[in-house]
């Protein structure tokens, strides 16, 4: 039988690995010994090595493995993913579920996981050996000893079957203080409150299925070939599949085998999909009027205005009017002008002639600026006069003066003129930008 041969090969490979380690350790020990101690060690070494070889005879190893099988459990839902020291129950679910709900039981072909003593995971790997779409554990569950019959006596095979079946036993379910627990209220009497204890478990077999699928679509030879075709813009009858914003969660630290067998095979890694809510995008709406446009702008520069107010109040109280003060003031204004350009440019994304709507109350200068692709003859004529940018500059200076004026700080006419000159200079650059767009 093919499965019988796989069992023999598995045990033989375990034996080779163990003897290689035995020889390596023996050589290290001999280097540390000398004289009589070394002689005694070399005399006893052949017997010790023979004992190691005998351990890995199929009948001997299977007898030992059957005794250790009770230290592990085959499961599909494991507890230790919640906490590595939790001692409660994990469960094995084998039947599929006919239900309107999507659960791990809705997925066929789930691979059983193994939890328990990490030192007995070699027994788990034995039980998971597979031939012709059937695992050794399936034969054990069905009480069919055929894969083991050729490897020992009738009595030995009987003992092996009894020992290995303990890995499939479901003990009375228990929870643990380190497990997640939910006390769900049910019908109660007048004197006491009753609860169901719900213990959420990690669907480790489902995790493995998802992990394998993601790994295939990310790193398999077939996936790499498909992405190569896509990169070269060549045709393929198969789509590529990408998983965006994946997160990786790890379990078990440096010892993932302490969580489960499949966790160890994954290197402790588990993929998490991005389940963030969608990011809402603000719908761009045109300003209904000049007042609304400048109100929106004032909101955007609120922080800059506050900073400039404090600076000007500080300079005024100390009668400061040197080059550093003028440069810093100019830097603030430049940032505000940049914000003005950015704010206005946002409305350029709207459809041409949006400003011609009868419900929108903008002056011609603002329409020239905010609706650069307008086909309205009046707007085109206004743009040809090249006066609209001066109007925008004057309005900006007035808005800024209103924002900066406080009880401690009154905007003088010369400062108002200064701001108007600066925005006028920036507006000329804006005109050039708009001409490039046209």
C-alpha positions as CSV (number, residue, x, y, z in Angstrom):
1,X,0.0,0.0,0.0
2,X,1.3,3.5,-0.9
3,X,0.5,4.9,2.5
4,X,2.4,2.1,4.2
5,X,5.5,3.0,2.2
6,X,5.1,6.7,3.1
7,X,5.0,5.7,6.8
8,X,8.2,3.7,6.4
9,X,9.9,6.5,4.6
10,X,8.8,9.0,7.2
11,X,10.2,6.9,10.1
12,X,13.4,6.3,8.2
13,X,13.9,10.0,7.5
14,X,13.4,10.7,11.2
15,X,16.0,8.1,12.0
16,X,18.5,9.6,9.6
17,X,18.0,13.1,11.2
18,X,18.4,11.7,14.7
19,X,21.5,9.7,13.9
20,X,23.2,12.7,12.2
21,X,22.6,14.7,15.4
22,X,23.8,11.8,17.5
23,X,27.1,11.6,15.6
24,X,27.6,15.3,15.7
25,X,27.0,15.4,19.5
26,X,29.2,12.4,20.0
27,X,32.1,14.1,18.2
28,X,31.8,17.2,20.3
29,X,31.8,15.1,23.5
30,X,34.9,13.2,22.4
31,X,36.7,16.5,21.8
32,X,36.0,17.5,25.4
33,X,37.2,14.2,26.9
34,X,40.6,12.7,27.4
35,X,42.4,9.7,29.0
36,X,40.3,7.0,30.6
37,X,37.1,9.0,30.3
38,X,37.5,9.2,26.6
39,X,38.3,5.5,26.4
40,X,35.2,4.5,28.4
41,X,33.1,6.8,26.2
42,X,34.3,5.3,23.0
43,X,33.8,1.7,24.3
44,X,30.1,2.5,25.1
45,X,29.4,4.6,22.0
46,X,28.6,1.7,19.6
47,X,26.0,0.3,22.0
48,X,24.4,3.7,22.4
49,X,24.3,4.3,18.6
50,X,22.8,0.8,18.1
51,X,20.1,1.7,20.6
52,X,19.3,4.8,18.6
53,X,19.1,2.8,15.4
54,X,16.7,0.3,17.1
55,X,14.4,3.2,18.2
56,X,13.7,4.0,14.6
57,X,12.8,0.5,13.5
58,X,9.2,1.0,12.3
59,X,7.6,-1.3,14.9
60,X,9.6,0.3,17.8
61,X,9.0,3.8,16.7
62,X,5.3,3.3,16.1
63,X,4.9,1.8,19.6
64,X,6.5,4.8,21.1
65,X,4.5,7.2,18.9
66,X,1.2,5.5,19.9
67,X,2.0,6.1,23.6
68,X,2.7,9.8,22.9
69,X,-0.4,10.3,20.7
70,X,-2.5,11.2,23.8
71,X,-0.3,14.3,24.2
72,X,-1.8,15.9,21.0
73,X,-5.2,16.6,19.6
74,X,-6.3,17.1,16.0
75,X,-8.4,20.2,15.8
76,X,-10.0,22.6,13.3
77,X,-10.6,25.4,15.9
78,X,-7.8,26.0,18.4
79,X,-7.6,27.9,21.7
80,X,-4.0,28.8,22.0
81,X,-4.2,31.5,19.4
82,X,-6.0,33.5,22.1
83,X,-3.3,32.9,24.6
84,X,-0.4,30.5,24.4
85,X,-0.8,29.4,28.0
86,X,-4.5,28.7,27.8
87,X,-5.3,25.1,28.9
88,X,-8.9,24.8,27.7
89,X,-10.5,22.7,24.9
90,X,-10.0,23.0,21.2
91,X,-12.4,21.2,18.8
92,X,-12.3,19.1,15.6
93,X,-15.2,19.7,13.2
94,X,-15.3,17.3,10.3
95,X,-18.8,17.6,8.9
96,X,-19.8,20.3,6.5
97,X,-22.7,22.5,7.4
98,X,-25.8,23.2,5.3
99,X,-26.7,26.7,6.4
100,X,-27.5,30.1,5.1
101,X,-24.6,31.4,7.2
102,X,-21.0,31.6,5.9
103,X,-18.8,29.9,8.5
104,X,-15.6,27.8,8.5
105,X,-17.8,24.7,8.2
106,X,-18.9,26.0,4.8
107,X,-15.5,25.4,3.4
108,X,-14.6,21.9,2.1
109,X,-11.2,20.3,2.3
110,X,-10.0,22.0,5.5
111,X,-6.7,20.6,6.8
112,X,-6.7,19.4,10.4
113,X,-4.4,21.2,12.8
114,X,-2.6,19.8,15.8
115,X,-2.3,21.2,19.3
116,X,-0.7,19.9,22.4
117,X,2.9,19.0,23.4
118,X,5.2,20.4,20.8
119,X,7.6,17.5,21.5
120,X,4.9,15.1,20.0
121,X,4.4,17.0,16.7
122,X,6.3,14.2,15.0
123,X,3.3,12.0,15.8
124,X,1.0,14.6,14.3
125,X,3.0,14.6,11.1
126,X,2.7,10.9,10.9
127,X,-1.1,11.0,11.3
128,X,-1.3,13.6,8.6
129,X,0.6,11.5,6.0
130,X,-1.6,11.2,2.9
131,X,-2.0,8.9,0.0
132,X,-4.8,8.7,-2.6
133,X,-6.6,11.7,-0.9
134,X,-6.8,10.0,2.4
135,X,-4.8,10.6,5.6
136,X,-3.6,8.1,8.1
137,X,-5.8,9.8,10.7
138,X,-8.9,9.0,8.5
139,X,-8.1,5.3,8.6
140,X,-7.6,5.6,12.4
141,X,-11.0,7.4,12.7
142,X,-12.7,4.6,10.7
143,X,-10.9,1.9,12.7
144,X,-9.2,0.5,9.6
145,X,-5.7,-0.7,10.3
146,X,-4.6,-1.6,6.7
147,X,-1.8,1.0,6.4
148,X,-0.2,-0.4,9.6
149,X,-0.8,-4.1,9.2
150,X,2.5,-4.8,7.4
151,X,4.6,-3.0,10.0
152,X,4.0,-5.2,13.1
153,X,2.3,-8.1,14.7
154,X,-1.5,-8.2,15.1
155,X,-1.2,-7.3,18.8
156,X,1.1,-4.4,18.1
157,X,-1.2,-3.0,15.4
158,X,-4.1,-3.2,17.8
159,X,-2.1,-1.2,20.4
160,X,-1.1,1.3,17.8
161,X,-4.7,1.9,16.7
162,X,-5.8,2.4,20.3
163,X,-3.0,4.8,21.0
164,X,-3.4,6.9,17.9
165,X,-7.2,7.1,18.3
166,X,-6.6,9.1,21.5
167,X,-5.5,12.0,19.3
168,X,-9.0,12.1,17.9
169,X,-10.9,11.9,21.2
170,X,-13.0,14.8,22.3
171,X,-12.9,15.3,26.0
172,X,-15.5,17.2,28.0
173,X,-15.2,20.9,26.8
174,X,-13.6,23.2,29.3
175,X,-12.6,26.9,29.3
176,X,-9.7,28.6,31.0
177,X,-9.0,31.9,32.8
178,X,-6.7,32.9,29.9
179,X,-9.3,32.1,27.2
180,X,-11.9,34.5,25.8
181,X,-15.2,33.9,27.5
182,X,-18.7,35.3,27.0
183,X,-21.5,34.6,29.4
184,X,-24.7,34.6,27.4
185,X,-27.9,34.9,29.5
186,X,-30.6,32.3,28.9
187,X,-34.0,31.5,30.6
188,X,-33.6,31.9,34.4
189,X,-35.6,31.0,37.4
190,X,-36.8,33.3,40.1
191,X,-33.9,32.4,42.3
192,X,-30.9,32.1,39.9
193,X,-29.6,33.5,36.6
194,X,-28.5,31.0,34.0
195,X,-25.9,31.4,31.3
196,X,-24.3,29.7,28.4
197,X,-20.6,30.0,28.4
198,X,-19.5,30.9,24.9
199,X,-15.8,30.4,24.2
200,X,-14.6,31.9,20.8
201,X,-11.9,29.8,19.2
202,X,-9.6,30.6,16.3
203,X,-10.5,28.8,13.1
204,X,-7.0,27.6,12.5
205,X,-7.8,25.2,9.6
206,X,-9.6,28.1,7.8
207,X,-6.6,30.3,8.5
208,X,-4.4,27.8,6.8
209,X,-6.7,27.6,3.7
210,X,-6.6,31.4,3.4
211,X,-2.9,31.6,4.0
212,X,-2.2,29.0,1.3
213,X,-4.4,30.8,-1.2
214,X,-2.8,34.2,-0.6
215,X,0.7,32.7,-0.8
216,X,-0.2,31.1,-4.1
217,X,-1.5,34.3,-5.7
218,X,1.5,36.2,-4.4
219,X,4.5,33.9,-4.8
220,X,3.7,30.9,-7.0
221,X,5.3,30.4,-10.3
222,X,2.0,30.7,-12.1
223,X,1.2,34.1,-10.4
224,X,4.6,35.5,-11.2
225,X,4.1,34.5,-14.9
226,X,0.7,36.3,-14.9
227,X,2.1,39.4,-13.4
228,X,4.9,39.4,-15.9
229,X,2.4,39.2,-18.8
230,X,0.5,42.1,-17.2
231,X,3.6,44.2,-16.8
232,X,4.4,43.6,-20.5
233,X,0.8,44.4,-21.4
234,X,0.4,40.9,-23.0
235,X,-2.8,38.9,-23.2
236,X,-3.6,36.2,-20.6
237,X,-6.8,34.2,-20.2
238,X,-6.3,34.1,-16.4
239,X,-6.6,37.2,-14.2
240,X,-4.0,38.3,-11.6
241,X,-5.2,38.6,-8.0
242,X,-3.8,41.1,-5.6
243,X,-4.5,41.6,-1.9
244,X,-4.2,45.2,-0.9
245,X,-3.2,46.5,2.5
246,X,-2.5,43.1,4.0
247,X,-1.4,43.0,7.6
248,X,0.6,40.2,9.2
249,X,-0.2,38.9,12.7
250,X,2.3,36.5,14.4
251,X,1.6,33.9,17.1
252,X,4.0,32.1,19.3
253,X,7.0,34.4,19.0
254,X,10.2,32.4,18.5
255,X,8.4,29.1,19.1
256,X,5.3,29.0,16.8
257,X,5.1,25.2,17.3
258,X,3.8,25.9,20.8
259,X,0.6,27.2,19.3
260,X,-0.1,24.6,16.7
261,X,1.4,22.5,14.0
262,X,0.0,24.6,11.1
263,X,1.0,27.8,12.9
264,X,4.6,26.3,13.0
265,X,4.4,25.6,9.2
266,X,3.4,29.2,8.6
267,X,6.3,30.5,10.7
268,X,3.7,31.9,13.1
269,X,2.3,34.2,10.5
270,X,-1.4,34.9,9.8
271,X,-2.7,37.3,7.2
272,X,-5.3,39.9,8.1
273,X,-7.4,41.6,5.4
274,X,-8.1,45.3,5.5
275,X,-11.5,45.9,7.0
276,X,-11.3,49.6,7.5
277,X,-14.5,51.5,6.7
278,X,-14.4,53.4,3.3
279,X,-12.8,56.8,3.3
280,X,-15.5,59.4,2.5
281,X,-14.5,61.9,-0.1
282,X,-16.0,65.3,0.2
283,X,-18.1,66.1,-2.9
284,X,-16.7,69.3,-4.5
285,X,-19.5,71.9,-4.7
286,X,-19.2,75.3,-6.3
287,X,-19.4,78.4,-4.1
288,X,-22.9,79.8,-4.1
289,X,-21.6,83.4,-3.8
290,X,-18.6,85.6,-3.3
291,X,-19.3,85.7,0.4
292,X,-19.3,81.8,0.6
293,X,-16.1,81.6,-1.4
294,X,-14.2,84.0,0.8
295,X,-15.7,82.5,3.9
296,X,-14.3,79.1,2.9
297,X,-10.9,80.7,2.3
298,X,-10.9,82.3,5.7
299,X,-11.5,79.0,7.3
300,X,-8.5,77.5,5.4
301,X,-6.1,80.2,6.6
302,X,-7.4,80.4,10.2
303,X,-4.2,78.9,11.6
304,X,-1.9,81.2,9.5
305,X,-4.0,84.3,10.5
306,X,-3.7,83.5,14.2
307,X,0.1,83.1,13.9
308,X,0.5,86.4,11.9
309,X,-1.8,88.2,14.4
310,X,0.4,87.2,17.3
311,X,3.6,88.1,15.5
312,X,2.3,91.6,14.5
313,X,1.0,92.3,18.0
314,X,4.4,91.3,19.4
315,X,6.3,93.5,16.9
316,X,3.9,96.4,17.4
317,X,4.2,96.4,21.2
318,X,8.0,96.6,20.9
319,X,8.0,99.1,18.0
320,X,9.9,96.7,15.8
321,X,10.1,97.5,12.1
322,X,13.3,96.0,10.8
323,X,14.2,93.7,7.9
324,X,13.6,90.5,9.9
325,X,10.1,91.6,10.8
326,X,9.2,92.5,7.2
327,X,10.7,89.2,5.9
328,X,8.7,87.1,8.5
329,X,5.5,89.1,7.7
330,X,6.1,88.5,4.0
331,X,6.6,84.8,4.6
332,X,3.2,84.6,6.3
333,X,1.5,86.4,3.4
334,X,3.2,84.2,0.9
335,X,1.7,81.1,2.6
336,X,-1.7,82.7,2.6
337,X,-1.4,83.5,-1.1
338,X,-0.4,79.9,-1.8
339,X,-3.5,78.7,0.1
340,X,-5.6,81.1,-2.0
341,X,-4.2,79.7,-5.2
342,X,-4.7,76.1,-4.0
343,X,-8.3,76.8,-2.8
344,X,-9.2,78.4,-6.2
345,X,-7.6,75.6,-8.2
346,X,-9.9,73.1,-6.6
347,X,-12.8,74.7,-8.4
348,X,-11.1,74.3,-11.8
349,X,-12.0,70.6,-11.7
350,X,-15.7,71.5,-12.1
351,X,-17.3,71.4,-15.5
352,X,-16.8,74.5,-17.8
353,X,-19.4,77.3,-17.3
354,X,-20.5,76.1,-13.8
355,X,-20.3,79.7,-12.7
356,X,-23.0,80.7,-15.3
357,X,-25.7,78.9,-13.1
358,X,-28.3,81.5,-12.1
359,X,-28.1,80.3,-8.5
360,X,-24.4,81.2,-8.2
361,X,-23.6,84.8,-7.4
362,X,-20.0,85.5,-8.3
363,X,-18.6,88.7,-9.8
364,X,-17.0,88.6,-13.2
365,X,-13.5,88.8,-11.8
366,X,-14.2,85.7,-9.6
367,X,-15.8,83.9,-12.6
368,X,-12.7,84.6,-14.7
369,X,-10.5,83.2,-12.0
370,X,-12.5,80.2,-10.7
371,X,-14.1,79.1,-14.0
372,X,-11.1,79.4,-16.4
373,X,-12.7,77.4,-19.2
374,X,-15.9,79.4,-19.2
375,X,-17.4,80.1,-22.7
376,X,-19.6,83.0,-21.6
377,X,-18.8,86.0,-23.8
378,X,-19.0,88.4,-20.9
379,X,-16.4,86.4,-19.0
380,X,-14.2,86.1,-22.0
381,X,-14.4,89.9,-22.5
382,X,-13.5,90.5,-18.9
383,X,-10.5,88.2,-19.2
384,X,-9.3,90.0,-22.2
385,X,-9.2,93.3,-20.3
386,X,-6.7,91.8,-17.8
387,X,-8.2,93.8,-14.9
388,X,-9.8,90.9,-13.1
389,X,-6.6,90.0,-11.2
390,X,-6.5,93.5,-9.7
391,X,-10.0,93.1,-8.3
392,X,-9.1,89.7,-6.8
393,X,-5.9,91.3,-5.3
394,X,-7.9,94.1,-3.8
395,X,-10.5,91.8,-2.3
396,X,-7.8,89.6,-0.8
397,X,-6.2,92.6,0.9
398,X,-9.6,93.6,2.3
399,X,-10.3,90.1,3.6
400,X,-6.9,89.8,5.2
401,X,-7.2,93.3,6.8
402,X,-10.6,92.2,8.3
403,X,-9.0,89.0,9.6
404,X,-6.0,90.7,11.1
405,X,-7.7,93.6,12.7
406,X,-8.1,93.1,16.5
407,X,-8.3,95.4,19.5
408,X,-4.6,95.3,19.9
409,X,-3.8,95.5,16.2
410,X,-5.3,98.0,13.7
411,X,-4.4,97.6,10.0
412,X,-3.0,100.9,8.7
413,X,-3.6,102.1,5.1
414,X,0.1,101.5,4.1
415,X,-0.1,97.9,5.4
416,X,-3.3,97.4,3.4
417,X,-1.6,98.7,0.4
418,X,1.4,96.4,1.0
419,X,-0.8,93.3,1.1
420,X,-2.6,94.5,-2.1
421,X,0.7,94.9,-3.9
422,X,1.8,91.4,-2.9
423,X,-1.3,89.6,-4.0
424,X,-1.3,91.7,-7.2
425,X,2.2,90.4,-7.9
426,X,1.1,86.8,-7.2
427,X,-2.1,87.3,-9.3
428,X,0.1,88.2,-12.4
429,X,1.7,84.8,-12.0
430,X,-1.7,83.3,-11.8
431,X,-2.7,84.9,-15.1
432,X,0.3,83.4,-16.8
433,X,-0.6,80.0,-15.3
434,X,-4.2,80.4,-16.7
435,X,-2.9,81.3,-20.1
436,X,-0.8,78.1,-20.2
437,X,-4.0,76.1,-19.3
438,X,-5.9,77.7,-22.1
